């Protein structure tokens, strides 16, 4: 096991060794984990094992490998429930991604509980996936669409606009600012003002990086994606309180979500299966279980502390660069592993393009958060996002490369 020195003189293992992609190109610097994470060997092996040894459909066949696949899927459901401290595995619905999870909640719950004159409340810092579905729902229902603003340092301004709200939907961590919203306090305050309000949390940017306990938060729904937490693409989760899920109508209709079908009518099966029509992404679910095991063995607290060190280091190094503007909270303890920035006179796309040519992968654009960028007075930004496999050497390469970008566009 390779050990390397990190900030503060302490030593920790090099997690890059667990990820095959970094072994193929030693110069490769991946700083776009907010978009999707790289996959450790344990996850890739789990996918290969499924397809090579027990590839079969679930909840259908009675032969051994079909039964094994079914048991594995349900075991992962239990793993996810424990990982977020849900009361029961039936509160875990497998979907394609956080986007589908949010749309499921909007369609199956909110659309049947919101009427003209009600309010749907979201925030200016949301990813489009947690903004557009609610905007469109409000338009369809002739309800008020209320968007909470942020302070100049990137924190939410929760006010009395939620008095008439049927639902409050907000991100746990901003994918642009890195702001960690104090979700527990916000939910407590919201329900004190309006006891009938239901709260959905977009946890796509938080669950991979910090401990999330749905019972402690008291959220009604929580959505997240597997691919941002080292699982495969195409798998995600909607958590919902059992009593709410039981009231909700199915999102999709088809096989495996019914009890009985006749010409006259159809009766649907119990939760969570009434929301899981058709063949699920079995390999994705299997990968999800392996990713959770990797996260548990690494320690979510270890990941968060590691990212805090990298954020502190990267922000201090970025101050060396004249004309570089950083967005989001200045307090390291109040932001996650995301740093969005701009260079004066150089478009974010140009920054990302040149860095990419140097084998440094970052994101540029509006990051599916156009209302927030407009609020910040910019059209685009460059974004760096960290995970457990990054280290100070990656940050040093980034800083030196940004300096080269400045030289290229000034003297090129």
CORPE-V84801 format. One record per run of one state. SS is the DSSP state (H for helix, E for strand, - for the rest). FROM is the first residue (numbers start at 0). TO is the last residue. Records with the same first field share a line. If there is no record, write none. Layout:
SS=FROM-TO + FROM-TO
This chain:
-=0-1 + 5-5 + 9-9 + 13-13 + 18-18 + 24-27 + 30-30 + 32-39 + 53-62 + 84-87 + 95-96 + 108-108 + 112-117 + 123-126 + 130-130 + 141-142 + 148-148 + 150-154 + 156-158 + 162-163 + 171-171 + 173-177 + 180-181 + 193-196 + 202-212 + 217-219 + 225-225 + 229-234 + 240-240 + 247-256 + 261-264 + 268-271 + 275-280 + 298-298 + 318-322 + 327-330 + 335-336 + 343-344 + 346-346 + 357-358 + 361-361 + 365-368 + 376-379 + 385-390 + 411-411
E=2-4 + 10-12 + 28-29 + 31-31 + 91-94 + 118-122 + 143-147 + 149-149 + 155-155 + 164-170 + 172-172 + 178-179 + 197-201 + 220-224 + 235-239 + 257-260 + 265-267 + 323-326 + 334-334 + 337-342 + 345-345 + 359-360 + 362-364 + 380-384
H=6-8 + 14-17 + 19-23 + 40-52 + 63-83 + 88-90 + 97-107 + 109-111 + 127-129 + 131-140 + 159-161 + 182-192 + 213-216 + 226-228 + 241-246 + 272-274 + 281-297 + 299-317 + 331-333 + 347-356 + 369-375 + 391-410
